[in-house]
Amino acid sequence: MKLHELLQGIEVLEQNADPELELTGVSYDSRSTAPGELFAAICEDPLLKGVTFSGGEPFCQPEPLTELAKLVHGAGKDVTIFTGYTYEQLLEKQDPAADALLAQCDLLIDGPFILEQRNLELRFRGSENQRLIDMKKTRQAGCVVLLPEE
């Protein structure tokens, strides 16, 4: 199935992926899923607002996740990434693949979990050192812009 066939009847706000991209199938086991397969599973859930990349450090596999993030954005959904790196450490790497993944990120939750700073009342994170970075506003401002606390 081609991407444009899958998206028929869906209001697409922005499409960053090739509409002729071949989607290979649906897999419900993330341990053996290719990017095209996972995307099909993501699009099947009409209640899904976005996708979160976490565990196994997303920035250790940025190329396939960048491809997937482009597809997710093409379907009008958000991309959130949890990373044990800080935003500044990711920039210091000067890694084009990591930079490409950062460019597709809407919300970055950065920093390692530190047990001594554990706080179960924090939104979306487990320790005080971790930040919720609004990546769209960060790119616009040229400096880190945190998501406001609710």
Rosetta constraint file for C-alpha pairs under 8 A:
AtomPair CA 1 CA 5 HARMONIC 6.56 0.50
AtomPair CA 1 CA 6 HARMONIC 7.09 0.50
AtomPair CA 1 CA 22 HARMONIC 5.77 0.50
AtomPair CA 1 CA 23 HARMONIC 5.31 0.50
AtomPair CA 1 CA 24 HARMONIC 6.88 0.50
AtomPair CA 1 CA 25 HARMONIC 7.96 0.50
AtomPair CA 2 CA 6 HARMONIC 6.60 0.50
AtomPair CA 2 CA 19 HARMONIC 6.86 0.50
AtomPair CA 2 CA 20 HARMONIC 5.39 0.50
AtomPair CA 2 CA 21 HARMONIC 5.51 0.50
AtomPair CA 2 CA 22 HARMONIC 4.60 0.50
AtomPair CA 2 CA 23 HARMONIC 5.74 0.50
AtomPair CA 3 CA 7 HARMONIC 6.30 0.50
AtomPair CA 3 CA 18 HARMONIC 7.58 0.50
AtomPair CA 3 CA 19 HARMONIC 5.09 0.50
AtomPair CA 3 CA 20 HARMONIC 5.93 0.50
AtomPair CA 3 CA 21 HARMONIC 5.42 0.50
AtomPair CA 3 CA 22 HARMONIC 6.33 0.50
AtomPair CA 3 CA 23 HARMONIC 6.38 0.50
AtomPair CA 4 CA 8 HARMONIC 6.27 0.50
AtomPair CA 4 CA 19 HARMONIC 4.87 0.50
AtomPair CA 4 CA 20 HARMONIC 6.56 0.50
AtomPair CA 6 CA 40 HARMONIC 7.82 0.50
AtomPair CA 7 CA 12 HARMONIC 7.66 0.50
AtomPair CA 7 CA 75 HARMONIC 7.30 0.50
AtomPair CA 10 CA 75 HARMONIC 7.83 0.50
AtomPair CA 11 CA 75 HARMONIC 7.99 0.50
AtomPair CA 11 CA 76 HARMONIC 7.92 0.50
AtomPair CA 12 CA 74 HARMONIC 6.50 0.50
AtomPair CA 12 CA 75 HARMONIC 5.59 0.50
AtomPair CA 12 CA 76 HARMONIC 5.64 0.50
AtomPair CA 13 CA 74 HARMONIC 7.25 0.50
AtomPair CA 13 CA 75 HARMONIC 7.36 0.50
AtomPair CA 13 CA 76 HARMONIC 5.38 0.50
AtomPair CA 14 CA 73 HARMONIC 6.66 0.50
AtomPair CA 14 CA 74 HARMONIC 5.25 0.50
AtomPair CA 14 CA 75 HARMONIC 7.32 0.50
AtomPair CA 14 CA 76 HARMONIC 6.24 0.50
AtomPair CA 15 CA 70 HARMONIC 7.67 0.50
AtomPair CA 15 CA 71 HARMONIC 7.52 0.50
AtomPair CA 15 CA 73 HARMONIC 6.56 0.50
AtomPair CA 15 CA 74 HARMONIC 3.69 0.50
AtomPair CA 15 CA 75 HARMONIC 6.93 0.50
AtomPair CA 15 CA 76 HARMONIC 7.78 0.50
AtomPair CA 16 CA 70 HARMONIC 5.48 0.50
AtomPair CA 16 CA 71 HARMONIC 6.85 0.50
AtomPair CA 16 CA 73 HARMONIC 6.92 0.50
AtomPair CA 16 CA 74 HARMONIC 5.42 0.50
AtomPair CA 17 CA 21 HARMONIC 7.49 0.50
AtomPair CA 17 CA 70 HARMONIC 5.77 0.50
AtomPair CA 17 CA 71 HARMONIC 5.67 0.50
AtomPair CA 17 CA 74 HARMONIC 6.32 0.50
AtomPair CA 22 CA 36 HARMONIC 7.34 0.50
AtomPair CA 23 CA 36 HARMONIC 4.73 0.50
AtomPair CA 23 CA 37 HARMONIC 6.28 0.50
AtomPair CA 23 CA 39 HARMONIC 7.97 0.50
AtomPair CA 23 CA 40 HARMONIC 7.17 0.50
AtomPair CA 24 CA 36 HARMONIC 5.76 0.50
AtomPair CA 24 CA 37 HARMONIC 5.62 0.50
AtomPair CA 25 CA 36 HARMONIC 6.94 0.50
AtomPair CA 25 CA 37 HARMONIC 4.65 0.50
AtomPair CA 25 CA 40 HARMONIC 6.78 0.50
AtomPair CA 26 CA 37 HARMONIC 4.53 0.50
AtomPair CA 26 CA 38 HARMONIC 6.28 0.50
AtomPair CA 26 CA 39 HARMONIC 7.96 0.50
AtomPair CA 26 CA 40 HARMONIC 5.72 0.50
AtomPair CA 26 CA 41 HARMONIC 5.66 0.50
AtomPair CA 27 CA 32 HARMONIC 7.59 0.50
AtomPair CA 27 CA 33 HARMONIC 5.76 0.50
AtomPair CA 27 CA 37 HARMONIC 5.76 0.50
AtomPair CA 27 CA 38 HARMONIC 6.32 0.50
AtomPair CA 27 CA 41 HARMONIC 6.97 0.50
AtomPair CA 28 CA 33 HARMONIC 7.66 0.50
AtomPair CA 28 CA 38 HARMONIC 7.86 0.50
AtomPair CA 28 CA 41 HARMONIC 7.40 0.50
AtomPair CA 29 CA 33 HARMONIC 6.39 0.50
AtomPair CA 30 CA 38 HARMONIC 7.60 0.50
AtomPair CA 33 CA 37 HARMONIC 6.05 0.50
AtomPair CA 33 CA 38 HARMONIC 6.04 0.50
AtomPair CA 34 CA 38 HARMONIC 6.29 0.50
AtomPair CA 35 CA 39 HARMONIC 6.20 0.50
AtomPair CA 35 CA 64 HARMONIC 6.55 0.50
AtomPair CA 35 CA 65 HARMONIC 7.60 0.50
AtomPair CA 35 CA 67 HARMONIC 7.26 0.50
AtomPair CA 35 CA 68 HARMONIC 5.62 0.50
AtomPair CA 36 CA 40 HARMONIC 6.58 0.50
AtomPair CA 36 CA 68 HARMONIC 7.48 0.50
AtomPair CA 37 CA 41 HARMONIC 6.69 0.50
AtomPair CA 38 CA 42 HARMONIC 6.24 0.50
AtomPair CA 39 CA 43 HARMONIC 6.23 0.50
AtomPair CA 39 CA 68 HARMONIC 6.79 0.50
AtomPair CA 39 CA 71 HARMONIC 6.91 0.50
AtomPair CA 39 CA 72 HARMONIC 7.04 0.50
AtomPair CA 40 CA 44 HARMONIC 6.46 0.50
AtomPair CA 41 CA 45 HARMONIC 7.35 0.50
AtomPair CA 42 CA 48 HARMONIC 7.57 0.50
AtomPair CA 42 CA 51 HARMONIC 7.87 0.50
AtomPair CA 42 CA 72 HARMONIC 7.93 0.50
AtomPair CA 43 CA 75 HARMONIC 7.37 0.50
AtomPair CA 48 CA 77 HARMONIC 7.79 0.50
AtomPair CA 49 CA 77 HARMONIC 5.53 0.50
AtomPair CA 49 CA 78 HARMONIC 6.46 0.50
AtomPair CA 50 CA 72 HARMONIC 7.49 0.50
AtomPair CA 50 CA 77 HARMONIC 4.62 0.50
AtomPair CA 50 CA 78 HARMONIC 4.21 0.50
AtomPair CA 50 CA 79 HARMONIC 5.69 0.50
AtomPair CA 50 CA 80 HARMONIC 7.44 0.50
AtomPair CA 51 CA 72 HARMONIC 7.42 0.50
AtomPair CA 51 CA 77 HARMONIC 7.31 0.50
AtomPair CA 51 CA 78 HARMONIC 6.22 0.50
AtomPair CA 51 CA 79 HARMONIC 5.09 0.50
AtomPair CA 51 CA 80 HARMONIC 6.20 0.50
AtomPair CA 52 CA 79 HARMONIC 5.90 0.50
AtomPair CA 52 CA 80 HARMONIC 4.59 0.50
AtomPair CA 52 CA 81 HARMONIC 5.59 0.50
AtomPair CA 52 CA 82 HARMONIC 7.47 0.50
AtomPair CA 53 CA 58 HARMONIC 6.28 0.50
AtomPair CA 53 CA 79 HARMONIC 7.61 0.50
AtomPair CA 53 CA 80 HARMONIC 6.29 0.50
AtomPair CA 53 CA 81 HARMONIC 4.78 0.50
AtomPair CA 53 CA 82 HARMONIC 6.24 0.50
AtomPair CA 54 CA 58 HARMONIC 6.12 0.50
AtomPair CA 54 CA 81 HARMONIC 6.10 0.50
AtomPair CA 54 CA 82 HARMONIC 4.94 0.50
AtomPair CA 54 CA 83 HARMONIC 6.82 0.50
AtomPair CA 55 CA 82 HARMONIC 7.58 0.50
AtomPair CA 56 CA 60 HARMONIC 7.74 0.50
AtomPair CA 57 CA 61 HARMONIC 7.57 0.50
AtomPair CA 57 CA 82 HARMONIC 7.81 0.50
AtomPair CA 57 CA 83 HARMONIC 5.95 0.50
AtomPair CA 57 CA 84 HARMONIC 6.91 0.50
AtomPair CA 58 CA 62 HARMONIC 6.22 0.50
AtomPair CA 58 CA 65 HARMONIC 7.32 0.50
AtomPair CA 58 CA 81 HARMONIC 7.37 0.50
AtomPair CA 58 CA 82 HARMONIC 7.54 0.50
AtomPair CA 58 CA 83 HARMONIC 6.66 0.50
AtomPair CA 59 CA 83 HARMONIC 7.30 0.50
AtomPair CA 59 CA 98 HARMONIC 5.99 0.50
AtomPair CA 59 CA 101 HARMONIC 7.74 0.50
AtomPair CA 61 CA 65 HARMONIC 6.72 0.50
AtomPair CA 62 CA 66 HARMONIC 5.84 0.50
AtomPair CA 62 CA 97 HARMONIC 5.74 0.50
AtomPair CA 62 CA 98 HARMONIC 5.60 0.50
AtomPair CA 62 CA 100 HARMONIC 7.75 0.50
AtomPair CA 62 CA 101 HARMONIC 5.85 0.50
AtomPair CA 63 CA 67 HARMONIC 6.46 0.50
AtomPair CA 63 CA 97 HARMONIC 5.97 0.50
AtomPair CA 63 CA 98 HARMONIC 7.88 0.50
AtomPair CA 63 CA 101 HARMONIC 7.43 0.50
AtomPair CA 64 CA 68 HARMONIC 6.22 0.50
AtomPair CA 65 CA 69 HARMONIC 5.90 0.50
AtomPair CA 65 CA 101 HARMONIC 6.94 0.50
AtomPair CA 66 CA 70 HARMONIC 6.23 0.50
AtomPair CA 66 CA 100 HARMONIC 6.51 0.50
AtomPair CA 66 CA 101 HARMONIC 4.81 0.50
AtomPair CA 66 CA 104 HARMONIC 6.72 0.50
AtomPair CA 67 CA 71 HARMONIC 6.59 0.50
AtomPair CA 68 CA 72 HARMONIC 6.21 0.50
AtomPair CA 69 CA 73 HARMONIC 6.12 0.50
AtomPair CA 69 CA 79 HARMONIC 6.45 0.50
AtomPair CA 69 CA 101 HARMONIC 7.72 0.50
AtomPair CA 69 CA 104 HARMONIC 6.08 0.50
AtomPair CA 69 CA 105 HARMONIC 7.69 0.50
AtomPair CA 70 CA 74 HARMONIC 6.06 0.50
AtomPair CA 70 CA 104 HARMONIC 6.74 0.50
AtomPair CA 71 CA 75 HARMONIC 6.42 0.50
AtomPair CA 72 CA 76 HARMONIC 6.69 0.50
AtomPair CA 72 CA 77 HARMONIC 5.53 0.50
AtomPair CA 72 CA 78 HARMONIC 6.96 0.50
AtomPair CA 72 CA 79 HARMONIC 7.24 0.50
AtomPair CA 73 CA 77 HARMONIC 5.13 0.50
AtomPair CA 73 CA 78 HARMONIC 6.23 0.50
AtomPair CA 73 CA 79 HARMONIC 7.42 0.50
AtomPair CA 73 CA 104 HARMONIC 7.99 0.50
AtomPair CA 78 CA 105 HARMONIC 7.85 0.50
AtomPair CA 78 CA 106 HARMONIC 6.21 0.50
AtomPair CA 79 CA 104 HARMONIC 7.13 0.50
AtomPair CA 79 CA 105 HARMONIC 5.33 0.50
AtomPair CA 79 CA 106 HARMONIC 5.36 0.50
AtomPair CA 79 CA 107 HARMONIC 6.68 0.50
AtomPair CA 80 CA 105 HARMONIC 6.03 0.50
AtomPair CA 80 CA 106 HARMONIC 5.85 0.50
AtomPair CA 80 CA 107 HARMONIC 4.67 0.50
AtomPair CA 80 CA 108 HARMONIC 5.88 0.50
AtomPair CA 80 CA 109 HARMONIC 7.60 0.50
AtomPair CA 81 CA 105 HARMONIC 6.68 0.50
AtomPair CA 81 CA 107 HARMONIC 6.40 0.50
AtomPair CA 81 CA 108 HARMONIC 5.02 0.50
AtomPair CA 81 CA 109 HARMONIC 6.12 0.50
AtomPair CA 82 CA 108 HARMONIC 6.16 0.50
AtomPair CA 82 CA 109 HARMONIC 4.75 0.50
AtomPair CA 82 CA 110 HARMONIC 6.09 0.50
AtomPair CA 83 CA 108 HARMONIC 7.56 0.50
AtomPair CA 83 CA 109 HARMONIC 6.29 0.50
AtomPair CA 83 CA 110 HARMONIC 5.05 0.50
AtomPair CA 83 CA 111 HARMONIC 6.24 0.50
AtomPair CA 83 CA 112 HARMONIC 7.22 0.50
AtomPair CA 84 CA 110 HARMONIC 5.94 0.50
AtomPair CA 84 CA 111 HARMONIC 4.54 0.50
AtomPair CA 84 CA 112 HARMONIC 4.15 0.50
AtomPair CA 84 CA 113 HARMONIC 7.28 0.50
AtomPair CA 85 CA 89 HARMONIC 6.04 0.50
AtomPair CA 85 CA 90 HARMONIC 6.52 0.50
AtomPair CA 85 CA 110 HARMONIC 5.88 0.50
AtomPair CA 85 CA 111 HARMONIC 4.97 0.50
AtomPair CA 85 CA 112 HARMONIC 6.49 0.50
AtomPair CA 86 CA 90 HARMONIC 6.44 0.50
AtomPair CA 86 CA 110 HARMONIC 4.94 0.50
AtomPair CA 86 CA 111 HARMONIC 4.69 0.50
AtomPair CA 86 CA 112 HARMONIC 7.84 0.50
AtomPair CA 87 CA 91 HARMONIC 6.39 0.50
AtomPair CA 87 CA 110 HARMONIC 6.23 0.50
AtomPair CA 87 CA 111 HARMONIC 7.86 0.50
AtomPair CA 88 CA 92 HARMONIC 6.15 0.50
AtomPair CA 89 CA 93 HARMONIC 6.41 0.50
AtomPair CA 90 CA 94 HARMONIC 7.41 0.50
AtomPair CA 90 CA 95 HARMONIC 7.95 0.50
AtomPair CA 90 CA 98 HARMONIC 7.07 0.50
AtomPair CA 90 CA 99 HARMONIC 7.74 0.50
AtomPair CA 91 CA 95 HARMONIC 7.75 0.50
AtomPair CA 91 CA 99 HARMONIC 7.28 0.50
AtomPair CA 94 CA 98 HARMONIC 7.93 0.50
AtomPair CA 94 CA 99 HARMONIC 7.39 0.50
AtomPair CA 95 CA 99 HARMONIC 6.08 0.50
AtomPair CA 96 CA 100 HARMONIC 6.06 0.50
AtomPair CA 97 CA 101 HARMONIC 6.46 0.50
AtomPair CA 98 CA 102 HARMONIC 6.21 0.50
AtomPair CA 99 CA 103 HARMONIC 6.16 0.50
AtomPair CA 100 CA 104 HARMONIC 6.68 0.50
AtomPair CA 101 CA 105 HARMONIC 6.50 0.50
AtomPair CA 102 CA 135 HARMONIC 7.99 0.50
AtomPair CA 105 CA 135 HARMONIC 6.33 0.50
AtomPair CA 105 CA 136 HARMONIC 7.94 0.50
AtomPair CA 106 CA 134 HARMONIC 6.34 0.50
AtomPair CA 106 CA 135 HARMONIC 5.06 0.50
AtomPair CA 106 CA 136 HARMONIC 5.94 0.50
AtomPair CA 107 CA 132 HARMONIC 6.69 0.50
AtomPair CA 107 CA 133 HARMONIC 5.66 0.50
AtomPair CA 107 CA 134 HARMONIC 5.10 0.50
AtomPair CA 107 CA 135 HARMONIC 5.54 0.50
AtomPair CA 107 CA 136 HARMONIC 7.99 0.50
AtomPair CA 108 CA 131 HARMONIC 7.75 0.50
AtomPair CA 108 CA 132 HARMONIC 5.94 0.50
AtomPair CA 108 CA 133 HARMONIC 5.03 0.50
AtomPair CA 108 CA 134 HARMONIC 6.75 0.50
AtomPair CA 108 CA 135 HARMONIC 6.55 0.50
AtomPair CA 109 CA 124 HARMONIC 7.97 0.50
AtomPair CA 109 CA 125 HARMONIC 7.43 0.50
AtomPair CA 109 CA 130 HARMONIC 6.46 0.50
AtomPair CA 109 CA 131 HARMONIC 5.44 0.50
AtomPair CA 109 CA 132 HARMONIC 4.80 0.50
AtomPair CA 109 CA 133 HARMONIC 6.24 0.50
AtomPair CA 110 CA 130 HARMONIC 5.40 0.50
AtomPair CA 110 CA 131 HARMONIC 5.52 0.50
AtomPair CA 110 CA 132 HARMONIC 7.03 0.50
AtomPair CA 110 CA 133 HARMONIC 7.67 0.50
AtomPair CA 111 CA 129 HARMONIC 6.57 0.50
AtomPair CA 111 CA 130 HARMONIC 4.91 0.50
AtomPair CA 111 CA 131 HARMONIC 7.09 0.50
AtomPair CA 112 CA 129 HARMONIC 7.72 0.50
AtomPair CA 112 CA 130 HARMONIC 6.86 0.50
AtomPair CA 113 CA 117 HARMONIC 7.95 0.50
AtomPair CA 113 CA 118 HARMONIC 7.62 0.50
AtomPair CA 113 CA 126 HARMONIC 6.45 0.50
AtomPair CA 113 CA 127 HARMONIC 5.64 0.50
AtomPair CA 113 CA 129 HARMONIC 7.67 0.50
AtomPair CA 113 CA 130 HARMONIC 7.16 0.50
AtomPair CA 114 CA 118 HARMONIC 6.38 0.50
AtomPair CA 114 CA 127 HARMONIC 5.90 0.50
AtomPair CA 114 CA 129 HARMONIC 7.49 0.50
AtomPair CA 115 CA 127 HARMONIC 7.01 0.50
AtomPair CA 116 CA 127 HARMONIC 7.99 0.50
AtomPair CA 117 CA 127 HARMONIC 4.92 0.50
AtomPair CA 117 CA 128 HARMONIC 5.31 0.50
AtomPair CA 117 CA 129 HARMONIC 7.00 0.50
AtomPair CA 118 CA 126 HARMONIC 5.58 0.50
AtomPair CA 118 CA 127 HARMONIC 4.12 0.50
AtomPair CA 118 CA 128 HARMONIC 6.41 0.50
AtomPair CA 119 CA 126 HARMONIC 5.62 0.50
AtomPair CA 119 CA 127 HARMONIC 5.24 0.50
AtomPair CA 119 CA 128 HARMONIC 6.42 0.50
AtomPair CA 120 CA 125 HARMONIC 7.89 0.50
AtomPair CA 120 CA 126 HARMONIC 5.83 0.50
AtomPair CA 120 CA 127 HARMONIC 7.63 0.50
AtomPair CA 122 CA 126 HARMONIC 6.44 0.50
AtomPair CA 122 CA 127 HARMONIC 7.48 0.50
AtomPair CA 122 CA 128 HARMONIC 7.69 0.50
AtomPair CA 123 CA 149 HARMONIC 7.87 0.50
AtomPair CA 125 CA 130 HARMONIC 6.57 0.50
AtomPair CA 125 CA 131 HARMONIC 7.91 0.50
AtomPair CA 126 CA 130 HARMONIC 7.51 0.50
AtomPair CA 131 CA 146 HARMONIC 7.07 0.50
AtomPair CA 132 CA 146 HARMONIC 5.62 0.50
AtomPair CA 132 CA 147 HARMONIC 5.51 0.50
AtomPair CA 133 CA 138 HARMONIC 7.40 0.50
AtomPair CA 133 CA 144 HARMONIC 6.73 0.50
AtomPair CA 133 CA 145 HARMONIC 5.88 0.50
AtomPair CA 133 CA 146 HARMONIC 4.44 0.50
AtomPair CA 133 CA 147 HARMONIC 5.62 0.50
AtomPair CA 134 CA 138 HARMONIC 6.04 0.50
AtomPair CA 134 CA 144 HARMONIC 7.78 0.50
AtomPair CA 134 CA 145 HARMONIC 5.73 0.50
AtomPair CA 134 CA 146 HARMONIC 5.48 0.50
AtomPair CA 134 CA 147 HARMONIC 5.19 0.50
AtomPair CA 135 CA 139 HARMONIC 6.00 0.50
AtomPair CA 135 CA 144 HARMONIC 7.86 0.50
AtomPair CA 135 CA 145 HARMONIC 7.37 0.50
AtomPair CA 136 CA 140 HARMONIC 6.39 0.50
AtomPair CA 137 CA 141 HARMONIC 5.97 0.50
AtomPair CA 137 CA 144 HARMONIC 7.98 0.50
AtomPair CA 137 CA 145 HARMONIC 6.08 0.50
AtomPair CA 138 CA 142 HARMONIC 5.71 0.50
AtomPair CA 138 CA 143 HARMONIC 5.37 0.50
AtomPair CA 138 CA 144 HARMONIC 4.92 0.50
AtomPair CA 138 CA 145 HARMONIC 4.98 0.50
AtomPair CA 139 CA 143 HARMONIC 7.17 0.50
AtomPair CA 141 CA 145 HARMONIC 7.61 0.50
